Amino acid sequence: MPSSSRPIIVVEDDPFLRLIQVILDPGTPAARMAAFREFFAHELPDFAGWCERLRARIGSLYPSEVRLAADEAALLGSLPGAEAVAVEGLAIGAREIAAASSALKIVQKYGTVTSRIDLAACERAGVRVLTLRRRANIATAEHGLALMLALARKIHETAGLLTVEQLRAAGYSPTRYDRAHTPNANWARITGVRTLFGRQLGIIGLGEIGRELALRAAALGMRIVYTQRHRVPSHEEERYQAMYCALDELLAESDCVSLHLPGDPATRGIIGRRELGIIKPGALLINVSQPQLVEREALLEALASGRLGGFGLDPPYDEPGKADDPLLRFRNVIVTPHLGAAPRFNALDDFEELLLNLAQAMTRR
């Protein structure tokens, strides 16, 4: 089939969004097809069959010509003749709509936050904007909350310590209470356990994942503050029960701090010695974004000094990690091997929903 008879879809060159090319474009390089088969193999051995079954459900959307765009310039150069564009972080406005030469009918946001899409310009041009609440983002928020809960409840330190001998070997002082007079709670005498109810959570970056975390933290009865370069509209703050404050105030007053920023030169080391010197003593620090957001040596110093009450990290600084990673020496640290967005079916279900909705929207246009 000649390229001109296929729908043209421009896709931001994001590691996950490349899956659109794999599914829709028969011209996808064989190496990329093989790489995605390997990526999904441990949970979906029949990845090729999954692709075929989805293609059968999306009608004329398959086959498509998929053009990948890594930056704004590439996006503009790829848009002429495109009927749809899928973006995660690239901006869409009047300039991009004009570059499509009146062909553009649909903008698909790979997420729900549309701050980089000019909705008014899209409406004027008759371009529909579709969004997707990503299951992978929900899973990452859940993972961050799980790390926070595990550190607060000392689950990682005490799991499996059931005997007096085990507890004593771990440094605890178990006892036997007089049950004729007292309850038997915490007979192991684990100190430092805390509850999240009523505690303050500081979210650095109220984006896709930060908002998912805020919803879950609010359900636990936590007070939520956030900081980022641009304050969100008041109705968004109300929806997520989050109050804006400056970074230093957030660090100094929050019992738990969770990082949700992109990994780029502007955010690298955003939490360093100065910030860790400001952070509330005993606070829990959670990073399920990019490890480089926290300066490694400064982090180790804060843990060694006892200023940090705990640290949760996913993904680790090194992938694969190292058995002698100095972070693993601390009992109040949990590092997991890049599990935040797992399982793979989160991504598969996301793209199934995205392409089915896109196919339906293109049929209705």
URWOPE-V163026 format. One line per field, one symbol per residue. ss: DSSP state (A for helix, B for strand, O for the rest). psi: psi as a letter, one per 40 degrees, with the letter a starting at -180 (. if undefined). A space follows every 10 residues. Layout:
# URWOPE-V163026
ss = ???
psi = ???
This chain:
# URWOPE-V163026
ss = OOAAAOBBBB BBOOOOOAAA AAAAOOOOOA AAAAAAAAAA OOOOOOAAAA AAAAAOOOAA AOOBBBBBBO OAAAAAAAOO OOOBBBBOOO OBOAAAAAAO OOOOOBBBBO OOOOOOBOAA AAAAOOOBBB OOOOAAAAAA AAAAAAAAAA AAAOAAAAOO OOOAAAAAAO OOOOOOOOOO OOOOOOOOOO OOOOOOOOOB BBBBOOOAAA AAAAAAAAAO OOBBBBBOOO OOOAAAAAAA OBBBOOAAAA AAAOOBBBBO OOOOOOOOOO BOAAAAAAOO OOOBBBBOOO AAABOAAAAA AAAAAOOOOB BBBOOOOOOO OOOOOAAAAO OOBBBOOOOO OOOOAAAAAA AAAAAAAAAA AAAAO
psi = hiddeiihhh hhgiddeedd ddddheehid ddddddddde deegdfdddd dddddeeebe dhiihhhhhd addddddedh ehdihhidei ihadddddde fedhdhhhhg aehfdehgdd ddddefhihi ihhhdddddd dddddddddd ddefdddehe geidddddde eigiihigee diiehfeefh iehiieheih hhhgggaddd ddddddddde fihhiiiidh hiidddddde fhhiiidddd ddehdhhhhg iigiddehfd hadddeddih heihhhhfch dedhhddddd ddddeedhei hhhhiidhhi ahdfhddeeh dfhhhigfed eiideddddd dddddddddd ddde.
